[in-house]
Amino acid sequence: MSNPSVPSSGRGQDFEKQLDQSAAQVASFEVERHTPLERIQHLLHNNPTLVPVIVLVLSLLAFGVIAGGRFFSAFNLSLILQQVSIIGILAAAQSLIIITAGIDLSVAAIMVLMSVVMGNLAVFAGVPSALAILAGLAGGVGAGVLNGWFITRIKLPPFITTLGTWSIFYALLLWLSGAQSIRGQDIDANAAFLKFFGAAFNIGGARITLSALLMIAVFAVLWYMLNKTAWGRHVYAIGDDKDAAEMSGIRTDRTLLSVYGLAGFICALAGWASIGRVGSISPQSFYEGNLDSITAVVIGGISLFGGRGSVMGALFGALIVGGCRSGLRMSGVDVLWQVFAIGWLIIIAVAIDQWIRRVSA
């Protein structure tokens, strides 16, 4: 309640006097300055593909010096591309799973199983090659959806689920094949179309196979799907935080089923390409494909914790592994030490990923 004895004009003058005596400084905020190392950390965090690209360039330059000019010959570089084509396609499938914070230990088993299905139908059952290939591709989708069903409906961990289905698929391929290979001569005589991706052409001394072009095409399509579609954003959201993705309205189980189904399809596609790459169908081929695909993904900068990384990184990861093996082999390094070097590459890649993730933490 105001004092009636004090005029209102007097109160206004007192307020103005106090206002004149108040601080007139403008609030300021100190800009946080980052060290050069922190800037590099932020740069790599915002561009996850940059690490494998740098490693690939440095490794190629290093082996070019060690192994000599023949390492950079068009034939040798195209040979590296041929050698990593099948593992690269498997790495593309593995990338989809790992981006969702999962892992698939059955990718190689699905690939070999579907190649056996295609071969048995086309070579021994007399089914037209095109229909046999379609049956194999459909079987790959079914195998992937089976993995996804266990994970989304039964709520089993991806590691345990795919470890179990790896044994199931491997047992099935041994049963279907009778543990016997289908010879290249039989394929040529009855189903030559199965070797379609083994065809090659020469460009300036380089020998390019269709399987290598298929690998590049698979990565290009997946990059577009993951970066330019709503489905791709949902995949990354699930890998970053599945519960938050559900609360934002994303149908996580349906998306995960589509991811595992698509991964299975890519594995079956790799199975078809492997027939042309190897020239025959063997139940023992690509036995280490699971670990090789994970190696390419990890070295490619895709986080094992999900939600971060570019699928193109897996392509560079596969090329890094292939380039290192080729360079070490041309340098006369024993196979034992080649495996030793790849092991260190994996550890260093995971350590770099952990260091980069501290930015977001």
C-alpha positions in Angstrom: 0.0 0.0 0.0 1.5 3.4 -1.1 2.2 6.2 1.4 -0.3 9.1 0.6 2.1 11.6 2.2 4.7 11.1 -0.5 3.8 12.5 -3.9 4.0 10.1 -6.8 6.5 12.4 -8.6 8.9 12.1 -5.6 8.8 8.3 -5.8 9.6 8.5 -9.5 12.6 10.7 -8.8 14.0 8.3 -6.2 13.6 5.4 -8.6 15.5 7.2 -11.3 18.4 8.1 -8.9 18.7 4.4 -8.0 18.6 3.4 -11.6 21.4 5.8 -12.4 23.6 4.2 -9.8 23.0 0.6 -11.2 25.7 -1.3 -13.2 25.6 -0.5 -16.9 27.8 -3.4 -18.0 26.5 -5.7 -20.7 26.5 -9.4 -19.8 29.2 -11.4 -21.6 29.8 -15.1 -22.1 33.2 -16.6 -22.4 33.6 -18.6 -25.7 34.9 -22.1 -25.0 38.1 -22.6 -26.9 39.0 -26.1 -28.1 42.5 -27.5 -28.4 43.7 -28.7 -31.8 43.3 -32.3 -30.6 39.7 -31.6 -29.6 39.0 -30.0 -32.9 40.3 -33.1 -34.7 38.1 -35.2 -32.4 35.0 -33.2 -33.3 35.9 -33.3 -37.0 36.2 -37.1 -36.9 32.9 -37.4 -34.9 31.0 -35.4 -37.5 32.7 -37.3 -40.4 33.0 -40.9 -39.4 34.1 -42.0 -42.8 37.1 -39.8 -42.7 39.1 -42.2 -40.4 39.0 -45.2 -42.8 39.8 -43.0 -45.8 42.9 -41.6 -44.1 44.0 -45.1 -43.0 43.4 -46.4 -46.5 45.5 -43.7 -48.1 48.3 -44.0 -45.6 48.4 -47.8 -45.9 48.5 -47.7 -49.7 51.3 -45.1 -49.6 53.2 -47.2 -47.0 52.9 -50.4 -48.9 53.7 -48.6 -52.1 57.1 -47.6 -50.6 57.7 -51.0 -49.0 56.6 -53.3 -51.9 57.7 -51.0 -54.7 55.9 -49.7 -57.7 54.3 -53.0 -58.6 51.9 -52.5 -55.7 50.3 -49.6 -57.5 50.1 -51.4 -60.8 46.6 -51.4 -62.3 46.5 -55.2 -62.2 47.3 -55.5 -58.5 44.9 -52.8 -57.5 42.1 -54.5 -59.5 43.1 -57.8 -57.9 42.6 -56.3 -54.4 39.2 -55.2 -55.5 38.3 -58.7 -56.8 39.6 -60.3 -53.6 37.5 -58.2 -51.3 34.3 -58.2 -53.4 32.5 -61.0 -51.6 33.6 -60.1 -48.1 32.7 -56.5 -49.0 29.1 -57.5 -49.8 28.9 -59.4 -46.6 30.3 -56.3 -44.8 27.5 -54.3 -46.3 24.9 -56.6 -44.8 26.8 -56.6 -41.5 26.8 -52.8 -41.5 23.0 -52.7 -41.5 22.9 -54.9 -38.4 25.6 -53.2 -36.5 24.2 -49.7 -37.1 21.1 -50.9 -35.2 23.4 -51.9 -32.3 23.1 -55.6 -33.2 25.5 -58.1 -34.7 25.0 -61.0 -37.1 27.3 -64.1 -36.8 25.4 -66.0 -39.5 26.0 -63.9 -42.6 28.6 -66.2 -44.1 26.5 -69.3 -43.3 23.5 -67.7 -45.0 25.6 -66.8 -48.0 27.1 -70.3 -48.5 23.7 -72.0 -47.7 22.0 -70.0 -50.5 24.8 -70.7 -52.9 24.3 -74.5 -52.2 20.5 -74.1 -52.7 21.0 -72.4 -56.0 23.5 -75.0 -57.2 21.5 -78.0 -56.1 18.3 -76.6 -57.8 20.0 -75.5 -61.1 22.7 -78.3 -61.5 21.0 -81.4 -60.0 17.2 -80.7 -60.0 17.1 -79.3 -63.5 15.4 -76.0 -62.3 16.1 -73.1 -64.7 19.0 -71.0 -63.4 17.0 -67.8 -63.1 14.4 -69.6 -60.9 17.1 -71.2 -58.8 18.7 -67.9 -58.2 15.3 -66.3 -57.2 14.7 -69.2 -54.8 18.1 -68.6 -53.2 17.5 -64.9 -52.9 14.1 -65.6 -51.3 15.7 -68.1 -49.0 18.2 -65.4 -47.9 15.3 -63.0 -47.1 13.6 -65.8 -45.1 16.8 -66.6 -43.1 17.3 -62.9 -42.3 13.6 -62.5 -41.2 14.0 -65.6 -39.0 16.9 -63.9 -37.2 14.8 -60.7 -36.9 11.8 -62.6 -35.6 13.7 -64.2 -32.8 15.2 -60.8 -31.9 12.0 -58.7 -32.1 9.3 -61.2 -31.0 11.1 -63.6 -28.6 13.4 -60.7 -27.4 16.6 -62.7 -27.7 20.0 -60.9 -27.9 21.3 -60.6 -31.5 24.6 -62.2 -30.6 23.0 -65.3 -29.1 20.3 -65.5 -31.8 22.7 -65.4 -34.7 25.2 -67.6 -33.0 22.5 -70.3 -32.8 21.2 -69.7 -36.4 24.8 -69.9 -37.6 25.0 -73.5 -36.4 21.5 -74.2 -37.9 22.3 -72.8 -41.3 25.8 -74.5 -41.4 24.3 -77.8 -40.5 21.6 -77.4 -43.3 24.2 -76.6 -45.9 26.3 -79.6 -45.0 23.1 -81.8 -45.2 22.0 -80.3 -48.5 25.5 -80.6 -50.1 26.4 -83.9 -48.5 29.6 -82.1 -47.6 30.6 -82.3 -51.3 31.5 -79.4 -53.6 29.7 -78.8 -56.9 32.4 -78.7 -59.5 32.9 -75.9 -61.9 32.5 -78.2 -64.9 29.1 -79.3 -63.8 28.0 -75.7 -63.3 29.3 -74.8 -66.8 27.4 -77.7 -68.4 24.1 -77.3 -66.6 23.8 -73.7 -65.1 26.4 -71.4 -66.5 24.3 -68.3 -65.5 25.2 -69.0 -61.9 28.7 -67.8 -62.8 27.5 -64.5 -64.2 29.3 -62.3 -61.7 32.6 -64.1 -62.4 32.7 -62.4 -65.9 35.5 -59.8 -66.2 36.7 -57.1 -68.6 40.1 -55.4 -69.0 40.6 -51.6 -68.7 44.2 -50.3 -69.1 45.8 -53.3 -67.6 43.2 -53.7 -64.8 40.9 -56.7 -64.7 37.5 -55.7 -63.4 35.0 -58.5 -62.4 31.2 -58.0 -62.3 31.3 -59.1 -58.6 33.5 -56.0 -57.8 31.0 -53.8 -59.6 28.1 -55.5 -57.7 29.9 -54.8 -54.4 30.1 -51.1 -55.3 26.5 -51.0 -56.4 25.3 -52.6 -53.2 27.1 -50.0 -51.1 25.8 -47.1 -53.3 22.2 -48.3 -52.9 22.5 -48.8 -49.1 24.1 -45.4 -48.7 21.2 -43.8 -50.5 18.7 -45.8 -48.4 20.4 -44.9 -45.1 21.0 -41.2 -45.8 18.1 -40.1 -48.1 15.1 -42.0 -46.8 12.9 -42.0 -43.6 13.7 -45.7 -43.2 17.4 -44.9 -43.0 16.8 -42.3 -40.3 14.7 -44.8 -38.4 17.6 -47.4 -38.6 20.1 -44.9 -37.1 17.6 -43.8 -34.4 17.1 -47.4 -33.3 20.8 -47.9 -33.0 21.3 -44.7 -31.1 18.5 -45.4 -28.6 15.8 -47.9 -29.3 13.5 -46.8 -26.4 13.7 -43.2 -27.5 12.9 -44.2 -31.1 9.8 -46.1 -29.9 8.6 -43.1 -27.9 9.0 -40.9 -31.0 6.6 -43.1 -32.9 9.0 -45.3 -34.9 7.8 -48.9 -35.3 11.1 -50.4 -34.2 10.3 -54.1 -34.4 9.0 -53.7 -38.0 12.1 -51.7 -39.0 14.4 -54.3 -37.4 12.6 -57.1 -39.3 13.2 -55.2 -42.5 16.8 -54.7 -41.7 17.5 -58.3 -41.0 15.5 -59.4 -44.1 17.4 -57.0 -46.3 20.7 -58.2 -44.8 19.7 -61.8 -45.6 18.9 -60.8 -49.2 22.4 -59.2 -49.5 24.0 -62.3 -48.1 22.2 -64.5 -50.7 23.3 -62.0 -53.4 26.9 -62.5 -52.1 26.3 -66.3 -52.4 25.4 -65.9 -56.1 28.4 -63.7 -56.7 30.7 -66.1 -54.8 29.9 -68.9 -57.4 31.4 -66.8 -60.1 34.3 -65.6 -58.0 35.4 -69.1 -56.9 34.2 -71.0 -59.9 32.6 -73.8 -57.9 30.3 -74.2 -54.9 31.9 -75.5 -51.7 30.3 -75.9 -48.3 33.6 -75.0 -46.7 34.2 -71.8 -48.6 34.3 -68.4 -46.8 34.3 -70.1 -43.4 35.8 -67.0 -41.8 33.4 -64.7 -43.6 31.6 -63.7 -40.4 34.8 -62.4 -38.7 36.1 -60.8 -41.9 32.8 -58.9 -42.4 32.9 -57.6 -38.8 36.6 -56.7 -39.2 35.7 -54.6 -42.3 32.8 -52.8 -40.5 34.9 -52.0 -37.4 37.9 -50.8 -39.3 35.5 -48.8 -41.4 34.5 -46.6 -38.5 31.0 -48.0 -37.8 30.5 -48.1 -34.1 29.8 -51.5 -32.5 27.5 -49.6 -30.1 25.2 -48.6 -32.9 23.7 -45.4 -34.3 27.0 -44.0 -35.7 29.0 -44.5 -38.8 28.5 -44.6 -42.6 28.0 -47.7 -44.6 30.6 -46.5 -47.0 33.1 -46.9 -44.2 32.7 -50.7 -44.4 33.7 -50.5 -48.1 36.8 -48.6 -47.1 37.4 -51.1 -44.3 37.3 -54.0 -46.6 39.7 -52.3 -49.0 42.0 -51.5 -46.1 42.1 -55.2 -45.1 42.6 -56.3 -48.7 45.3 -53.7 -49.3 47.2 -54.6 -46.2 47.1 -58.3 -47.0 48.3 -57.7 -50.5 51.0 -55.3 -49.4 52.3 -57.7 -46.7 52.2 -60.6 -49.1 54.1 -58.7 -51.7 56.6 -57.7 -49.0 57.3 -61.3 -48.2 55.6 -61.3 -44.8 54.4 -64.6 -43.5 50.7 -65.3 -43.3 50.9 -65.6 -39.5 52.1 -62.0 -39.2 49.5 -60.8 -41.7 46.8 -62.1 -39.3 48.8 -60.4 -36.4 48.7 -57.1 -38.2 45.0 -57.3 -39.0 44.3 -58.0 -35.3 46.1 -54.8 -34.3 44.1 -52.9 -36.9 40.9 -54.0 -35.2 42.1 -53.0 -31.8 43.2 -49.6 -33.0 39.9 -49.0 -34.9 37.9 -49.7 -31.8 40.1 -47.5 -29.6 39.7 -44.6 -32.1 35.9 -45.2 -32.0 35.9 -45.0 -28.2 37.9 -41.8 -28.3 35.6 -40.2 -30.9 32.5 -41.2 -28.9 33.7 -39.1 -25.9 32.6 -36.1 -27.9 28.9 -37.1 -27.8 29.2 -38.2 -24.2 
